[in-house]
Amino acid sequence: MQCTVREIVGENAITLDDGQGVYDQIEAALSVGEVVELDFSGVVVFASPFFNAAIGRLLRDHSPDDLARLRPITGLDSPGQDLLRRVIESGKRYYASADYREAQSRVLRELAEAD
């Protein structure tokens, strides 16, 4: 299946909501074993919240090997590739360890309470 990100979010892939739309398409395809080609052609701005919602969250229900079915990823410039790689590595760490998730939640709660 081909997922053309620009058709879903436009030129800016920034928000969690943008990522949700892409996630929904990817998740549906991966859940039935399809290979997904992500095409970022025409997308000019990328942000971590988008990649966290669209890709990182997939690691909650899929192994890193399953994410190998997200190949090829086309049209993503070098900074976008670097950001995506960091989001995937962070997602692996987050979903692999309940202790890590709890520590992160605790820090975020403490930061929120300090405001």
Phi and psi in degrees as a GROMACS rama.xvg file:
@    title "Ramachandran Plot"
@    xaxis  label "Phi"
@    yaxis  label "Psi"
@TYPE xy
-103.601  131.249  GLN-2
-114.686  108.437  CYS-3
-93.4545  104.278  THR-4
-60.0823  -40.0781  VAL-5
-60.6675  -34.5221  ARG-6
-67.1409  -25.6893  GLU-7
-89.2717  -43.6045  ILE-8
-117.778  -10.701  VAL-9
87.5769  -155.852  GLY-10
-77.0678  -16.8622  GLU-11
-117.221  115.024  ASN-12
-104.729  87.5149  ALA-13
-122.082  -49.5158  ILE-14
-91.4354  166.28  THR-15
-61.0087  -39.0065  LEU-16
-63.9226  -40.1639  ASP-17
-58.7361  -46.4252  ASP-18
-63.3486  -34.6975  GLY-19
-60.2281  -42.6619  GLN-20
-62.3881  -40.0459  GLY-21
-70.8012  -43.724  VAL-22
-54.2164  -45.8497  TYR-23
-57.0588  -42.0943  ASP-24
-70.2316  -44.109  GLN-25
-64.3376  -46.7103  ILE-26
-58.9811  -43.3766  GLU-27
-60.2374  -41.3306  ALA-28
-72.5918  -45.551  ALA-29
-63.4266  -35.1363  LEU-30
-65.7879  -19.2859  SER-31
-109.818  14.3388  VAL-32
82.0673  13.9302  GLY-33
-77.8736  152.472  GLU-34
-83.854  137.124  VAL-35
-116.869  125.993  VAL-36
-99.8353  118.896  GLU-37
-94.6319  122.003  LEU-38
-112.541  114.107  ASP-39
-99.5477  11.5325  PHE-40
-55.4943  132.614  SER-41
86.217  -5.6766  GLY-42
-90.9112  123.399  VAL-43
-106.979  -20.5497  VAL-44
-126.533  131.584  VAL-45
-125.636  146.518  PHE-46
-139.357  154.413  ALA-47
-56.6491  -43.0234  SER-48
-56.7608  -38.9713  PRO-49
-60.3698  -52.0487  PHE-50
-65.5219  -34.5249  PHE-51
-61.5738  -44.839  ASN-52
-73.708  -38.2528  ALA-53
-80.8973  -40.6031  ALA-54
-117.546  -51.2441  ILE-55
-55.3342  -40.5102  GLY-56
-65.263  -21.9805  ARG-57
-60.3092  -26.3596  LEU-58
-70.6546  -11.8698  LEU-59
-65.4525  -38.7026  ARG-60
-116.221  -6.12908  ASP-61
-130.913  147.416  HIS-62
-75.392  160.673  SER-63
-56.41  -32.0828  PRO-64
-63.8999  -37.0445  ASP-65
-61.9164  -35.5068  ASP-66
-68.4166  -16.3356  LEU-67
-63.0748  -19.757  ALA-68
-77.6904  5.58101  ARG-69
-92.7183  28.5471  LEU-70
-112.336  146.62  ARG-71
-83.1812  157.056  PRO-72
-104.459  117.976  ILE-73
-115.552  157.894  THR-74
74.4478  12.2  GLY-75
-103.113  119.497  LEU-76
-69.6547  172.676  ASP-77
-58.6954  -46.3473  SER-78
-61.604  -37.3891  PRO-79
-64.4332  -40.4107  GLY-80
-63.8312  -42.1133  GLN-81
-62.5079  -44.181  ASP-82
-64.0169  -44.063  LEU-83
-60.8639  -42.7498  LEU-84
-60.8429  -42.8453  ARG-85
-64.9885  -39.8329  ARG-86
-64.4111  -41.3966  VAL-87
-65.4055  -44.7853  ILE-88
-62.1342  -41.8153  GLU-89
-64.7371  -42.1386  SER-90
-62.8333  -39.5449  GLY-91
-59.2521  -48.1683  LYS-92
-63.7667  -44.672  ARG-93
-61.9032  -48.9044  TYR-94
-82.6722  -12.5864  TYR-95
-82.9953  -17.8135  ALA-96
-136.325  115.516  SER-97
-63.711  -34.7026  ALA-98
-63.2082  -41.0863  ASP-99
-64.2302  -44.6053  TYR-100
-60.8215  -43.4184  ARG-101
-65.8157  -41.7363  GLU-102
-62.4404  -42.8775  ALA-103
-64.2293  -43.187  GLN-104
-62.3193  -41.2304  SER-105
-61.9214  -45.1641  ARG-106
-62.6331  -43.374  VAL-107
-64.7645  -39.1838  LEU-108
-62.8543  -43.3159  ARG-109
-64.3351  -39.6078  GLU-110
-64.9602  -39.9451  LEU-111
-66.1813  -38.5531  ALA-112
-70.4948  -28.6356  GLU-113
-72.0821  -21.3121  ALA-114
